[in-house]
Amino acid sequence: MEVLVKIAQFLLSLSIIVILHELGHFAFAKLFHTRVEKFYLFFNPWFSIFKFKKGETEYGLGWLPLGGYVKISGMIDESMDKEQLKQDPQPYEFRAKPTWQRLLIMIGGVLVNFILAIVIYVAALFVWGEEYLPAENVKYGIVVDSLGLQMGLQNGDYIMSLDNEKIDNFSHILPDILLNDRKTIQVKRNGALLDIELPEGIIAAIIKSKKGAFGPRLPFSPLVINAFMKDSPAREAGIQIGDELLEVDGKEFDYLDEFQDYLKNIEKDQEINLVFKRGDEQVGTLLLLNDMGMIGIQWATRDIFEFRHLKYGFLESIPAGINKGVKTLGDYLKQFKLIFSRGTKAYESLGGFITIGSIFPGVWNWQAFWNLTAFLSIILAFMNILPIPALDGGHVLFLLYEIVTGRKPGDKFMEYAQLTGMILLIALLLFANGNDIFRLFKN
């Protein structure tokens, strides 16, 4: 069911983004009295799911969910329709319009995508506000995994700053290290302030691991059960919702990671003795761990930390939404730059539709949906403005060349450029989705 919810959210988000992107091209084309022959959501090689014609434009839904398109008269596009170009230019054709009008038609989709993201961010901040865990409220320090240890961190460290610059939002610390190429982390350890130099190659290690490296350290107590995992030895042993775990094999723990480390050292066929508090009584039970080395319980942790909730009035949400959109674009530019940085091997992390779909939550959440839609709209805007033939940015590049030189590239050149761009895009699409499939089999 979770997979279906993710797919539904992804398809709805993609549909909104693509329709509005193509509407940007469509609107500018109509504004300049340029004929639009087709307007399609998704691609329709060989057949369409449905279509209808209104005026001079055919509207339809394709079956291949890789985007969408508008077919504008007199323009060399992915349809590679050469017959029209053999005729003399007509007043309603793209090629007959002034350069500045053609330029606006081509950037219309990107412009609408970025405006869409801003509008969504403004609305989301106004409706839901913003909530995050301040770094200063991580009161028990951090708990680290092997990557965190590689960075020089230890359980219980308090992260104070990066390159002596304070980071307010705890969840932004690792992305900030990744995107801003931080060199040092300042931590408080056992009451002393330390300056830790990040090892060379840590950016590549972070990208490759896809793990968090560190997270907020959680206290062991109170550990009150609020749910059971599917394979739960604790439930089979008679443990109930609301029971509080007190000790294991006579041992008490200060922090949750100490309890988890203890379980890792338990032999597969070794019983452990758990003591729970149930009401005013203490209940003991013996059990074996499941195949994952767990007792199969879940517990609430939200009330442990004090989150900061920012509310925005309507007028306040506008500049906040614009700032969020600009920052998101800036962060994505930094991520894109990593792909071409030596030694990071970030290209191995490129993903296709499976990766994109997996970022949506397994339950329908409108706040998450709209924020992810805004993020994907910015990605689509950026990717489309890249100066690659077959993308909007490729057309913009040739139009800028025409503005500067006063000469229009020849139709034959444009055909070859469009074909080359399509080959590059197909190759990139196959590579990204191939990465997804490889990771599925690898896992």
Phi, psi and omega in degrees: 000321179301319181297318180296321178295318178298315180298316181298317179295318180298313182294321179294315179299313180299319181298316180298313183296314184291315181301315182288327176299310180293329177296329176298314176297315184300315185295316179292324177298314179294322179301325182258019175056045177256133184287132174249115185278324182219148174223108186234135164269125186069162183271154187229054176297131177076320181201162178246152174291316169202160178202156175207158182244132176227118185066230182266000187246135173264124179255141182197172177240119178277175182255350183255103188280063179249011182140220179190181181197157165241135177259113184258132181302136174076026181230135176279112182228197185294345177287341180053039179280104184266342186298319182298326184285346177284343181271164175294144180302138177256154184302332183273359184272153178304314185291346180268354184274155176301155184302318184294328177289318178297324179296316179294322177300319184286325181270359182302318182294314179297317180300314180295320179298318180290320177297319178302314180299316179298314181299317179296315180298317179300311182295318181295319179293323179292318184281312187251342185073205183218136180229136178204165178263112177296142180301326182289345180266004175278080197284347179254011183079201183245161170241135189244155171255194184298325178292319177298320176297321178298329179283349180098009182267161178225158174302135179094352176294147172250117181281119184263321183192168175240124186050039180064021176246121184291137176249121186286313186271120183301321182291349180269354186296308182294315176301325179294320176299318184290313189275332184252011174050054180293148183254331183223154173236131176260124182231157170255122182229120181053039176085352181254145177272128181237146175250108185259124178274125181291135183291154177296139180087005183290330179298314179297322180293321179295314181297318183291323187286325184059021178253173184278343182072316178203161178209175178296134177284136183252141175288155178286324184245139001274132178251089183259124185288129175240355177193165177241149173285168182300313178257094189237102174300328181296317179294318179295333180276001176096008177292146187240159173299135181098346175292145178249123179285126183257314184204163179229122181052040178076004182257137172254150184235147175276323185231152183299321181296332177292321176296316180294321177295325179296317180295328181297336182265004179279133176292154186301321184259018182263123178285147174241152182253115180255142175240124181244155171258123179233104187066237179261004183251160172251134183239129178250149178207153176253142177202164174258145177291155176283183184296339179268004180076030183235163175265354171080041178240158173231152182212159181277138179235356189298321186283358182288323185247154177265108179276154177257127181245120179258127177252144182235133168287172184301312182291327178290327184290337183293303177295327179295320178292321178296315179298320180294319178296316180295318180294320179298317177297316179298317179294323180291324176299320178293321177297317181297322179298326181299331181300327184258005179278136181295137172088342183281331185053035181296337179299335179291342181266357178302137180230161179255220187292329178294316179297314181296314180297327185288344180284345176283146180292158181283349173240151185288121181225111187294325179296313178296319181301311184289323177294321178290324177297319177297317179298314180293328178294322177293319178299315181298319179299313182295313182297324182287337182269359175299140185284060180246126176307144184089342171261164178303322181297328176295315177297319179298319179301314181291328178290322176295321175301318180295321179295318184288315186267340184078008180239137179271133176302144181294154180300322181296317178299316181296323178298313181294321179296318179297317180296317179298316179298319179296320178297317178298316181294319178297319178297317179295319179298316179294321180295312183296314180286331173296322175301317179301311183295319179298317181293326177297314180289326181293323180276000000 
